[in-house]
Each structure stands twice: as structure tokens, then as C-alpha cells.
Amino acid sequence: MKHDDIKAIADLAKLSFSGDDVERFAKQFDDIVSYVGVLSTLDIDDVAPQTHVHDTVNVLRDDVAGESLTTAEALANAPKKNEAFFKVPKVL
């Protein structure tokens, strides 16, 4: 990778590098690109496209109404309340 490319990437990321850093990062970028190039050598003809690596399926229960707290029970420990609601600070 060219030094100008490294400097352009650094500018996009709002970073500044010394000359030694640019040289070191150029080598590291070249190593990364070479390693990623290994992926093109893999035989993936028999691999089906996937949307997720696991075949896990959500297990959901039926939504059945059941017993719940009364309004008085729900508000019993609230620090601020009125007849039927929790009182909270105004959020703008």
C-alpha cells in the first residue's frame, strides 16, 4: 500500500501519523490485504448461503392474559404518584 493511501485513510479517520508510523501501517495493511486474499482460494461451491451461523429458532410462548397487579398494588412503593399513574420528571 502506498504512503499516500495511508495518509488519505488517516485523514478520513481524523488521525495523524509520523513517517515511521506510515511505513509501519503500510506494511500492516499489505499483510491484511494479503491475508484476505487467501479467502479467494477457498472452494465454496457446495456451501449454501446463510443468514446466520446457527440454526437456532426463537422459541416463544403463547401470549396469554393472566393475573396481574392492581393499580393500587403497582403504585404502592412508587415515590411519586397520583390516583392512577407514576409521576416522573418531565423529559424534553
N, C-alpha and C positions, 0 to 999 in steps of 0.2 A: 504494500500500500504506500502511496506517495505521501510525502510530508505535507503537501498542500491539502490532500484529502483529510489527513489527521487534523490539521488546523481548521478546516471547514467544519468537520464534525465537532470539534471543540467549541467553535463559535456558536454552532446551533445549540449546544448544551450549556452555553454561557460559562465555559471553562477556559482557563489559560494554562499553557504548558511551557516549560523551559525547553531548550533544544534537546537536552538529554531525554526528557520525558517523551517528546515527539518521536525520537528514534526508538525508544523502548516500546511505545504504544504501536508504532508501525509494525514492529516485529510481532507483537502480540496479536494485532489484527490479522496479519498474514497467517499466523498459526491457527487462529479461529476459523478463518475462511477455508484454509486447507482441511481442517478437521470436518467442517460442514460438508465439504466436497466428498468426503467418504460416503455420505448418505446417498449420493447419486449412484454408487456402485452396488447398492443393495437390490436384491431381486424381490420386488413387491407385487409381482403379477398375480399371485394367488392370495393376496391379502385383501380382505373386504374392507371398504371404507367404514369408519367407525365415528360415532359422535361422542363416545365416551369409552374409557379404557375398561370399565367394569360393566357387567350385565345386570347391575343392581336395579331393581324396580321399586318404586315407592310402595310401601305397604301402609295403606290408610284405613282407618276405621270409619264406620258409618257415622254420620253426624246426627246424633240422636239427642233431642232435648231431654234434660234430666233435672234433678233437684238443684236449686241454686240458692244463693243468699238473698234474703230480703233486703230492701233498700236500707232499712234501719241497721241490719247486721253489717252491711257493706260499709256504711258510714260510721260505725261505732268507734273506730280508732283513728278516724281522719282528724288531723289537727285543725282544719278549717272546712266548714261545710255549711250548707243551708238545708232546707227541708228535704231536698232530693238529689243534691249534687255536691261533688267535691269542689272546693274553691281553690283555685291555683292562681299564681301571679300572671298578670297579662303578658303575653308574648307578642311582640310586634315583628 
